[in-house]
Every structure is written in C-alpha cells, then in structure tokens.
Amino acid sequence: VQLQASGGGLVQAGGSLRLSCAASGGSFSSFVMGWFRQAPGKERYFVAAMTISWLGGVTTYYADDVKGRFTISRENAKNTVYLHMNSLKPEDTAVYYCAAVRWTTKPLIESEYNYWGQGTLVTVSS
C-alpha cells in the first residue's frame, strides 16, 4: 500500500495549486483520507480530511486557517485524493503530506493514520 503525493511547487501569494495523492496497492474508496503539512522548523499538523460513511455520505474537515480557501476532494475511479488550494499565503509554505486510514472517528489526529505519502513541497512567495 503506497501513497504518492504530487503537485507542489512555487507560487505567488494569492495563487492556486492542486495537490494530488495517488493510492496504489488496494482500493481506498472508503478510506478516510487526510492532508497534513509541516512548515520549516515546526511540527506537522492537520490541514483537511474526508470521510465516507457506510451509506456513502461524505464529510469534510478543515483546519481553521485554511477553511474557505482549501478544498479536499477525491476521485475514486483513479484512487486519487486532491487538495485544491486557493488564495495561498506565504504562511501556507510547507511540505504537504497525504495520509490514509481504513476508518477513524478522529480524522484530525495525525496518529490515527497508518498510511503516509512522501510529501510534496509548497512554497508561497510574497
């Protein structure tokens, strides 16, 4: 089971990027998927997550500092989760990691996830 994150790069403040997280080695269509980020010299923390209930209901979660600017989405046919990032700010500069877990009631908690991608660097210039 592997997660491959991509899409990072250098962007000016106010710009947009879309990060992708491709899963391989199994079907992740019902997994809880999350994005976390780690800024230089800081700890890794939660950015966004998406859960799917057994009835197919989707719930999304966002950190307060990205709410309204970032959107998490998934394309099950491609086993891929996206993080759409708009109105980027210099403080969004970080390595972004995607993560997955079969199920959790605590999608905001890093330690709940047992699959991690390698990270992709996003740099926002002022």
MOFEN-V812378 format. One record per residue. N is the residue number from 1. PSI is psi in whole degrees, -180 to 180 (* if undefined). Layout:
n-><N;N>
psi-><PSI;PSI>
This chain:
n-><1;2;3;4;5;6;7;8;9;10;11;12;13;14;15;16;17;18;19;20;21;22;23;24;25;26;27;28;29;30;31;32;33;34;35;36;37;38;39;40;41;42;43;44;45;46;47;48;49;50;51;52;53;54;55;56;57;58;59;60;61;62;63;64;65;66;67;68;69;70;71;72;73;74;75;76;77;78;79;80;81;82;83;84;85;86;87;88;89;90;91;92;93;94;95;96;97;98;99;100;101;102;103;104;105;106;107;108;109;110;111;112;113;114;115;116;117;118;119;120;121;122;123;124;125;126>
psi-><122;146;134;111;145;172;-5;169;-169;130;150;154;138;-12;-174;154;155;119;146;149;107;129;141;158;9;175;127;17;-27;1;154;128;139;159;135;162;153;112;158;127;8;169;161;138;168;141;-54;157;159;130;155;122;169;-15;-2;4;136;133;133;151;143;146;150;-35;-4;-6;131;-13;-35;149;130;138;168;151;95;-33;-26;4;43;140;144;154;109;122;118;165;48;146;156;-32;-6;-5;124;169;127;131;138;153;158;151;148;-43;146;149;1;66;-10;-8;120;-43;-10;-19;139;0;133;142;177;-12;146;135;130;125;123;118;148;*>
